[in-house]
Amino acid sequence: MSNQKKFIVSHAPFWHDGSSITERSYNTMIAALPAVLFGIFQYGLPAVAVVSFSVSCAIFWELAMNFVTKRSLTIGDGNAALIGLLFAMLVPATLPWWAVLTGTFVAVIIGKQIFGGIGSNAFNPVVLAIAILMVSWKDLFDFDEALLNYDLEFTMLYPIAALKHFGTASIESFTAGDLLLGKQTGGIGATFGLGLIIGGIYLIIRGFIRWEICLTFLFAVFATALVFNLYDNVRFAGPVFHILTGYTLIGAFFLATEDSSSPVNFIPMLIFGVGAGVLTVLIRNIGAHVDGVIYAILVMNLLNPVLDKIRPKAIGKVG
Amino acid sequence: MTSKKELQIAYSLAIILFIVGVLSYAFAAFSAKAPELPIRLMFKGVAGKVLFDHKIHTEDAGYAISCGECHHHPGEDEAAIRACGDCHNFLEKTEALPPACAECHEVDEIEDSEVIKRVDAFHSQCIGCHKENEAGPEKCSSCHVM
């Protein structure tokens, strides 16, 4: 007993350390900016349209819900704006306005507000919205079709779709360096690997996201992809390819780490990250969908309450 | 609870980005025009989509295939070239001869059966050329997304 750490708790009033949801939301948006700006640079005005409209619609939906439910205004915490930005990062630059309007409605209203607002949502609102849109309008997320009229000095194929449909021979032209520098098609803010990694590191250092989730997620994607690749390197791509394509990096740093839908304890966070990573590669390699990140995170969101039952042993005893 | 200042930032963000978003959508729609020559084309059919890279087939740095090798009408006049579907898809929709045919032919000059379906035209064109040149995919799953 004498070696145990003692927790000393003083009585109120307590001093607030100044951190807030607002600070967290806007810092996450700042962390996402390199990837978003890169997407705007690549795709031009249509990307500006999607990003701007998405952020504003998400704020308006939250405001509308605040009025309908007669609750205090919550748009000031920046979470709705963040949802709008993350949604825009995952979609093609040519997404029509009505899909942005619908997607942000699903994210803010169905994904967050009907659960009771921030902190109560069972699923990541953005991931839920993308999943519903993918199921409802599959062609909108066919990046090859959406970006037909773009000619950007690199292989204009959505890498993981090419891998899925035509095997590893079709992705030989993609090098790890090119993928890291965003020389690939995809979502507006999901292709610039280096920008996403820098943003992710910033968020980890500032303590806005948990390294346990993102690093175990990336590790699990790498390890699972490596096992598949060692088993059959003609059918299955290598681990680096899986890390740098699709929604892997944005999923690791910006989606899987969402507070309300991810665990808070150490062991559950590791299980959550590993589970999402393994599922991502399983869906990609042997599942029906091109990318697995969205559905993998949704499944792990579903398991989140069960995972958080694994708790540290309580200090002290009753009676 | 959010402070007044935070609310003002959110309102400003929403209004400014809404205006920028609507104007960008409107301007992009207004100024959007298909490239003079197609870059890539997505053909859709029951057997799955096919992404056709038009640019790499036509460019000198690519396969340098001249227009007339695929677009068989009208002669050497590249400016008057029509999209494949103008003729080859028309019969499936209307069961009448496509107006494009009448630009060069008399109506009674053409039998319905001469205008083959677009899917047959593509299959014969693509696979034929790939076989002839021993280059490019020939299997279904190498082009179709299945």
Interface residues (C-beta under 8 A of the other chain):
Chain A: T22 L45 P46 V48 A49 V50 V51 S52 F53 S54 V55 S56 C57 I59 F60 L63 S72 L73 T74 I75 G76 D77 G78 A80 A81 W97 D142 D144 E145 L148 N149 Y150 D151 M156 L157 A161 H165 F166
Chain B: M1 T2 S3 E6 L7 I9 A10 Y11 L13 A14 I15 I16 L17 F18 V20 G21 V22 S24 Y25 F27 A28 A34 P35 I39 R40 L41 M42 K49 L51 K55 S141 S142 V145 M146
